[in-house]
């Protein structure tokens, strides 16, 4: 890692370039580089701190040291870890700066590296193969354990824990016994928990290691890609009171003793952030002219209250919402331009002169976002049209189709409620005439929606194999999970074992896994949602025992009655619906 003074000097050059120069001198930095190096949702400008970047590359080096048998990693292990594990090392005075830097990164990295057991060449005590933590940190023994490998405690593809040298609590023993053992012919695989595919990435490491700031919802509204950066940046400066107006310049003893000099008022007033953009004569006239056609009036005395008044309106459609979002940002930019023209160019600017460029910028943004606009419309016409635009809705009839011939059909679905920390799996097996053979509702672990979908499929397929069904059709409404099972895409590491189990089971029989729409999978969907409200798994062998909602949906399927799938087209497919 470079010295901190070098990093500080480089970032100073970045800041000087960003804020620019005037008369050969660096302009004043209205915000520090440190405060700008946060994501936009946390009040920054999306820049990245060099220190955080250096920490990210240190994390990458630690990953390579732990997982890749390169010449560099073999050299470091031979020099510093001949008789010990890297996780057990402590920083010594004689160690090199590079090694010290790696050890400083270790604790932040190891909690996100887990090992999938295959041949068992991972370290039993020091590597995190339980997906919770390393056994050393779970048990915290009095003495440092030896470098024992996991395969020492595996016999005939089963866990053999009778000769462990340290006492282990029963909960930890159950955790070990529940850890699956993979292919013994391949080495254990390192998995990076923070990425979906299990591979290390600098982006996920950076997000984990960087300095965090408190997120504010107001900053989510100002950065919109369809409007110029300068307008969003000005709004950012307004919200943080970082503009060179009279009230701010007085802190530098500039215009401190001058008379009131607001350029946007007929009668001279003291220029402040809120006065210029909220209560000045020009601001009031501008806000009034652009808000009245939208059906509301601006009454706030601060710029924050005015923009929040716009952003908290209740839109009638996405286009209406977009107008409320971008208009105050563009309006503030045009008010600022008018103020500078009147002050420095001594030209008169009226509210009407401001509203025209606001209209032009709004129409240009709509054109980029929604692919349509008539540039001949005035502001009132734009407001009328966007309130009455609606997305084109397509509707189609979806049927549950009976299995072919003497086949059986299994429909499964998963339900995942993140806010309530609930998840469930549901499924139903039916014969060729639509009669129910079995149905189930299983509460599951709360990981992701795809995890619940895969677990539901595994439960249903396992039961059908136990009943010796020869020909089985399996339908899921998750196209992603279907593609994983059929091998079209790689599964995330968290559900990799589930997908592999499903593949192994369907290879034993004539089983076809295919996708169906949610509307054709309503029975399984209802069973999965019901599973989120129960504590123990329920298996149904009689239709009369099913929940009332599920019975109704099942009868509709048996009578071959359709469900209707209604979907809006993309944002560019809109039509005008006059009032």
Secondary structure, DSSP 8 states (H G I E B T S, - for coil): ---HHHHHHHHHHHHHHHH-EETTEE---SS-HHHHSS-GGGTS-S---HHHHHHHHHHHHHHHHHH---HHHHHHHHHH-SSS-GGG----TTS-HHHHHHHHHHHHHHTTEEEE-SS--SBTTTS--SSS--HHHHH--SS-----BGGGGEETTEE--TT-SS---HHHHHHHHTS----TTS--EEEETTSSSS---HHHHHHHHS------GGGGTT--TTS-HHHHHHHHHHHTT-S--HHHHGGGTSSSSS----TT-SS-----HHIIIIISHHHHHHHHHHHHTTT-----SSHHHHHHHHHTS--SSHHHHHHHHHHHHHHHHHHHHHHHIIIII-----HHHHHHHHHHHHHHHHHHHHS---TT--HHHHHHHHHTEEE-EEEEEE-----STT-EEEEEEEEEETTTTEEEEEEEEE-TT--EEEEEEEE--SS-HHHHHHHHHHHHHHHHHHTT-SEEEEEES-HHHHHHHTTSS---GGGHHHHHHHHHHHTTTEEEEEE--GGG-HHHHHHHHHHTT-SS-EEE-SGGGS-HHHHHHHHHHHTT--EEEEEE--TT-EEE---
